[in-house]
Amino acid sequence: MSEALSKEQLTAIATQYGTPVYVYHAETIENQYRKLSSAFRNSNTVFFYACKALTNINILKHVKQLGANVDCSSINEVKLALYAGFLPERVLYTSNGIAFSEIEEAKALGVNINIDSLSNLEKFGKKFGHSYPVGIRLRPNIMAGGNLKISTGHEKSKFGIPIDQIDQILQVVEQHNLHISDLHIHTGSEIKDVDVFVKGIEVLFSIIPHFKELEFIDLGGGFKVPYKEGDVGTDIDLLAEKVKAAFDNHPNPGGKPLQVWFEPGKFMVSECGYFVTQVNVIKETSAASFVSVDSGFNHLIRPMFYDAYHRIENISNPSGPLKEYAVVGNICETDTFAWNRKLNEVREGDLLVFYNAGAYGFEMSSQFNSRFKPAEVLVKNGAPHLIRKRDVFEDLLRNQVEVL
């Protein structure tokens, strides 16, 4: 868990740009990418930043400058990546239950494509045949991840083509002479056990011989990130060791050595993010001491949606006596950030910072209750830069059409 930015820096940013505010530390993103690059330095491995975690155009440009590729979950993310300067061959688009027209658009843009349904694979084959290499997203029927809502590889998951439909896949591939360059699986998020990735590799090894033009094996993402004190994340060095051993022992029969792809998102940006809020009201009740901040799940939905834990600190009174609080939001719904949380004594007007807020924080925010989306600030080389303005009233009316 990173504290690369000091309490003084976060307080100064909150004072300058107001609260609530998302703050990102560029060097932390670089450190996370270097951890991956260093661990896998002895293997043929490429990393695609799963940009659904955080798509601010400045983050995308920073990631590009580090040398990473980019993984996209929608055609608009593809367009953002290209806008940020990524070359098409460094962009991966993994579709999920989308209209075929979106795949056609991705093909026209020249990016790498993973297809996740027999229906769209058939349509792709009919239209493009062998002319454009494409990947297949498979569902390996492996349960993994920190929460059922972020487990994507189990037998009841909507994601990918079930591995037990391999005969149908091969029939479509043969019928249309498809050029299959990539096999892709993604079992879920918050995966601590590296053997989950090994199990996925074993599933793929059993079918690799059926695909004669394979170049890449895409193992998705899902590396666990420490959120709580004492949490342990995915052992990246051990993962690299096991992946290398697996591929060293299972070469591509009759084909070129396979390149391994990973799609880290949360791992890249979670620790870089700080969400700074201000305390509006202290409400003492028989049930709890409620600390109401100037935000809610309209800005940070993970605690309510995933039961996610975010470490919270009172940076205005860091040496105050510890007391137990319920930290809640200010919208007209239950939006509890934390129950029974020990914090240094909180006073109205204090600043509370939520750590590990870089992934799926701003990205999942909304204007619920007609409240403004917060500003975003990037700190690079010690200097803060505003990278998204806070909403103003006109933003609530944008795209509305008055007819009355």
C-alpha positions in Angstrom: 0.0 0.0 0.0 1.6 3.2 -1.2 1.8 6.5 0.6 4.0 8.1 -2.1 2.2 11.5 -1.6 2.5 13.1 1.8 -0.4 14.4 3.9 1.0 17.9 3.3 0.8 17.4 -0.5 -2.7 16.0 -0.4 -3.9 18.8 1.9 -2.4 21.4 -0.4 -4.1 19.8 -3.5 -7.4 19.7 -1.6 -7.0 23.4 -0.7 -6.2 24.4 -4.3 -8.7 22.2 -6.2 -11.4 21.7 -3.6 -12.9 18.4 -2.4 -13.8 15.7 -3.2 -10.8 15.2 -5.5 -9.1 12.3 -7.1 -5.3 12.5 -7.0 -2.9 10.2 -8.9 0.8 9.8 -8.5 2.5 9.1 -11.8 5.7 7.6 -10.4 3.7 4.9 -8.6 2.2 3.8 -11.9 5.7 3.6 -13.3 6.9 1.6 -10.3 4.1 -0.9 -10.8 4.9 -1.4 -14.4 8.6 -1.8 -13.6 7.7 -4.6 -11.2 6.0 -6.4 -14.0 8.7 -5.8 -16.5 11.5 -6.8 -14.1 9.7 -10.0 -13.0 9.1 -11.2 -16.5 12.4 -10.0 -18.0 13.5 -13.5 -18.9 10.3 -14.5 -20.8 8.5 -13.4 -23.9 5.7 -11.5 -22.1 3.9 -8.3 -23.1 1.6 -6.2 -20.8 -1.6 -4.5 -21.9 -2.9 -2.0 -19.4 -6.6 -2.8 -18.9 -7.7 0.8 -19.2 -11.2 0.3 -17.9 -9.6 0.8 -14.5 -8.8 4.5 -15.3 -9.2 6.0 -18.8 -8.2 9.7 -18.2 -6.3 10.6 -21.4 -3.2 11.7 -19.4 -3.0 8.3 -17.6 -3.2 6.6 -21.0 -0.4 8.8 -22.3 1.7 8.2 -19.3 1.2 4.4 -19.6 2.2 4.6 -23.3 5.4 6.5 -22.4 6.3 3.7 -20.0 6.2 1.2 -22.9 3.0 -0.7 -22.0 0.3 -1.6 -24.5 -3.4 -1.1 -23.8 -6.4 -3.4 -23.4 -9.8 -2.1 -24.1 -13.3 -3.3 -23.2 -15.3 -1.1 -25.6 -14.9 0.6 -29.0 -14.8 4.0 -27.3 -11.8 2.8 -25.1 -10.1 1.8 -28.3 -10.7 5.2 -29.8 -9.3 6.9 -26.6 -6.2 4.7 -26.8 -5.6 5.6 -30.4 -6.3 9.3 -29.5 -3.6 9.0 -26.8 -1.1 7.9 -29.4 -1.1 4.1 -29.1 -0.4 2.4 -32.4 -3.2 0.0 -33.5 -0.9 -3.0 -33.1 -0.4 -2.1 -29.4 -4.2 -1.9 -28.8 -6.2 -5.0 -27.7 -10.0 -5.0 -27.9 -11.7 -7.9 -26.0 -15.4 -7.8 -26.8 -18.1 -9.1 -24.5 -21.7 -9.5 -25.7 -21.5 -6.6 -28.1 -23.1 -5.9 -31.5 -21.0 -7.2 -34.4 -20.8 -3.7 -35.8 -18.5 -2.8 -32.9 -16.1 -5.6 -33.9 -16.3 -4.5 -37.5 -15.3 -1.0 -36.4 -12.4 -2.4 -34.3 -11.2 -4.3 -37.4 -11.4 -1.2 -39.5 -9.2 0.6 -36.9 -6.6 -2.2 -37.2 -6.4 -3.3 -33.6 -6.0 -6.7 -32.0 -9.4 -8.3 -31.4 -10.6 -11.1 -29.0 -14.1 -12.5 -29.8 -16.1 -13.9 -26.9 -19.1 -15.6 -28.6 -19.7 -18.3 -31.2 -22.3 -16.0 -32.8 -19.8 -13.2 -33.4 -17.0 -15.6 -34.4 -19.3 -17.0 -37.1 -20.2 -13.5 -38.3 -16.5 -12.6 -38.4 -15.6 -15.7 -40.3 -18.4 -15.1 -42.9 -17.3 -11.5 -43.5 -13.5 -11.6 -43.2 -12.4 -15.3 -43.4 -8.7 -15.7 -43.2 -7.9 -12.1 -44.1 -7.6 -10.7 -40.5 -6.1 -12.5 -37.5 -8.3 -12.7 -34.5 -8.3 -14.1 -31.0 -10.9 -16.2 -29.2 -11.9 -15.5 -25.6 -12.6 -18.8 -23.8 -14.3 -19.5 -20.5 -12.1 -22.0 -18.7 -14.7 -22.9 -16.0 -12.4 -21.9 -13.2 -13.7 -20.2 -10.1 -11.4 -17.4 -9.0 -11.4 -13.8 -7.7 -12.1 -11.9 -4.6 -15.8 -11.5 -5.1 -18.4 -13.3 -7.2 -19.1 -10.1 -9.0 -15.5 -9.9 -10.3 -15.1 -13.7 -11.0 -15.4 -14.1 -14.8 -14.1 -17.6 -15.6 -16.6 -19.9 -13.7 -19.2 -22.1 -15.3 -22.1 -19.6 -14.8 -20.1 -16.6 -16.1 -21.4 -14.7 -19.1 -17.8 -14.2 -20.3 -16.1 -16.0 -23.1 -17.0 -19.2 -25.1 -17.2 -22.2 -22.7 -14.2 -24.5 -23.2 -16.5 -27.4 -23.4 -17.8 -26.0 -26.7 -14.3 -26.4 -28.3 -15.8 -28.7 -31.0 -18.2 -26.0 -32.1 -15.3 -23.5 -32.1 -13.2 -25.7 -34.3 -16.0 -26.2 -36.7 -16.5 -22.5 -37.2 -12.7 -22.0 -37.5 -12.5 -24.7 -40.1 -15.6 -23.7 -42.0 -14.4 -20.1 -42.5 -10.7 -20.7 -42.6 -10.3 -18.3 -39.7 -6.8 -17.0 -38.8 -6.7 -17.6 -35.0 -3.7 -15.8 -33.6 -4.6 -15.7 -30.0 -6.4 -17.7 -27.3 -7.6 -15.6 -24.3 -8.8 -16.4 -20.8 -9.5 -14.2 -17.8 -10.7 -15.9 -14.7 -11.4 -12.9 -12.4 -9.9 -10.1 -10.3 -8.1 -10.1 -7.0 -6.4 -13.4 -7.7 -3.8 -14.1 -5.1 -3.1 -17.8 -5.9 -0.7 -17.9 -8.9 -1.7 -21.5 -9.5 -5.0 -20.2 -10.8 -3.1 -18.8 -13.8 -1.2 -22.1 -14.1 -4.6 -24.0 -14.2 -5.7 -21.7 -17.0 -2.5 -22.3 -18.9 -3.1 -26.1 -18.6 -6.6 -25.7 -20.0 -5.1 -23.8 -23.0 -2.3 -26.3 -23.6 -4.8 -29.0 -24.1 -6.3 -27.2 -27.1 -3.3 -25.3 -28.6 -2.5 -28.1 -31.1 -5.8 -27.4 -32.8 -4.7 -23.9 -33.8 -1.9 -23.9 -36.3 -1.3 -20.1 -36.6 -1.2 -19.2 -32.9 1.2 -16.4 -31.9 -0.1 -15.3 -28.5 -1.6 -16.7 -25.3 -3.6 -14.1 -23.4 -3.9 -14.9 -19.7 -5.9 -11.8 -18.8 -5.3 -9.9 -15.6 -6.7 -10.0 -12.1 -3.5 -9.6 -10.0 -4.5 -9.0 -6.3 -3.7 -5.6 -4.9 -3.2 -5.1 -1.1 -6.0 -2.9 0.3 -5.9 -3.7 4.0 -3.1 -3.4 6.4 -1.2 -6.7 6.3 -2.7 -7.7 2.9 -0.5 -9.6 0.5 -0.8 -9.1 -3.2 -0.1 -11.5 -6.0 3.5 -12.7 -5.9 4.5 -11.4 -9.3 8.0 -12.9 -9.2 6.6 -16.4 -8.5 3.9 -15.9 -11.2 6.7 -15.0 -13.7 8.7 -18.1 -12.7 5.7 -20.5 -13.0 4.6 -19.0 -16.4 8.0 -19.3 -17.8 8.4 -22.9 -16.6 5.0 -23.8 -18.1 5.8 -22.4 -21.5 9.4 -23.7 -21.5 8.0 -27.2 -21.0 5.1 -26.9 -23.5 6.3 -25.4 -26.7 3.9 -24.7 -29.5 3.9 -27.9 -31.5 4.9 -27.2 -35.1 4.6 -23.4 -34.6 6.6 -20.4 -33.4 7.3 -19.8 -29.6 4.2 -18.3 -28.1 4.2 -14.8 -26.6 2.3 -14.4 -23.4 0.0 -11.5 -22.8 -1.3 -10.1 -19.5 -3.9 -7.4 -18.9 -3.1 -5.7 -15.6 -5.5 -2.8 -14.8 -6.0 -2.5 -11.0 -2.4 -3.6 -10.4 -1.1 -0.7 -12.5 -3.2 2.2 -11.1 -4.9 1.2 -7.8 -2.0 2.3 -5.5 -1.4 5.5 -7.4 -4.8 6.9 -6.4 -5.9 9.0 -3.4 -9.5 10.2 -2.9 -9.6 13.2 -0.7 -12.9 14.2 1.0 -13.9 16.8 3.6 -16.0 16.0 6.7 -19.4 17.8 6.6 -21.1 16.6 9.7 -20.4 14.5 12.8 -23.5 12.8 14.0 -23.5 11.0 17.3 -26.1 8.3 17.8 -26.6 5.3 20.0 -25.6 3.0 17.1 -22.5 4.8 15.9 -20.6 8.0 15.5 -21.3 8.9 11.9 -18.8 10.9 9.9 -20.5 12.3 6.9 -18.1 13.4 4.1 -18.8 15.5 1.0 -19.0 12.5 -1.3 -20.9 9.2 -1.6 -21.1 6.1 -3.8 -21.7 8.4 -6.7 -18.0 9.1 -6.5 -16.6 5.8 -5.0 -19.0 2.9 -5.4 -16.6 0.0 -4.6 -17.4 -0.3 -0.9 -21.2 -0.5 -1.5 -21.0 -2.5 -4.8 -18.2 -5.0 -4.0 -18.0 -4.7 -0.2 -14.5 -3.4 -0.9 -12.2 -2.1 1.8 -10.3 1.2 1.4 -7.9 2.3 4.1 -9.1 5.8 5.4 -6.9 8.3 7.2 -7.7 11.6 8.8 -4.9 13.7 7.4 -6.0 16.9 9.3 -5.5 15.4 12.7 -3.0 12.5 12.3 -2.0 12.4 15.9 -5.4 12.7 17.5 -6.7 9.9 19.8 -8.1 6.9 18.0 -11.9 6.6 18.0 -14.4 4.4 16.2 -16.6 5.8 13.4 -18.9 4.9 10.6 -17.8 6.9 7.5 -20.7 7.6 5.3 -21.6 9.7 2.3 -24.0 12.6 1.6 -26.3 11.2 -1.0 -29.9 10.1 -0.5 -29.1 6.4 -0.4 -27.3 4.2 2.1 -23.7 4.9 1.1 -21.5 3.6 3.8 -17.7 3.7 3.2 -16.7 2.0 6.4 -18.3 0.6 9.6 -16.5 0.5 13.0 -13.4 2.1 11.6 -10.8 3.4 14.0 -9.6 6.9 12.9 -7.7 9.7 14.6 -10.3 11.9 16.2 -12.4 13.4 13.4 -13.8 17.0 13.5 -16.0 18.8 11.1 -13.9 20.3 8.3 -11.2 17.6 8.5 -9.8 16.0 5.4 -10.2 12.2 5.1 -8.2 10.4 2.4 -9.2 7.0 0.9 -6.1 5.1 -0.3 -5.8 2.7 -3.2 -8.4 4.8 -5.1 -6.9 4.8 -8.5 -8.7 1.8 -10.0 -12.5 1.9 -10.6 -12.9 5.0 -8.5 -13.5 8.0 -10.8 -14.1 5.5 -13.6 -17.3 4.2 -12.0 -18.5 7.6 -10.7 -21.8 9.2 -11.7 -23.9 12.4 -11.3 -26.4 10.6 -9.1 -28.5 13.1 -7.0 -27.4 15.6 -9.6 -24.1 16.0 -7.8 -21.0 17.0 -9.6 -18.3 14.6 -10.6 -15.0 15.5 -8.8 -11.8 16.9 -10.3 -8.8 14.7 -11.1 -5.2 15.8 -10.4 -2.0 14.1 -11.6 1.2 14.6 -9.6 4.3 14.1 -11.7 7.8 15.0 -10.7 6.3 16.5 -7.5 4.1 19.0 -9.4 0.3 18.7 -9.4 -1.6 19.1 -12.7 -5.3 19.4 -13.1 -6.3 16.7 -15.6 -10.1 16.9 -15.3 -12.1 19.9 -14.2 -14.8 19.4 -11.5 -18.3 19.4 -13.0 -20.3 22.6 -12.9 -24.0 23.2 -13.2 -23.9 23.3 -17.0 -22.5 19.7 -17.0 -25.8 18.5 -15.5 -27.7 20.0 -18.4 -25.3 19.0 -21.2 -27.1 16.8 -23.7 -30.5 17.3 -22.2 -33.0 18.6 -24.8 -35.7 21.0 -23.4 -39.0 20.5 -25.1 -41.3 22.0 -22.4 
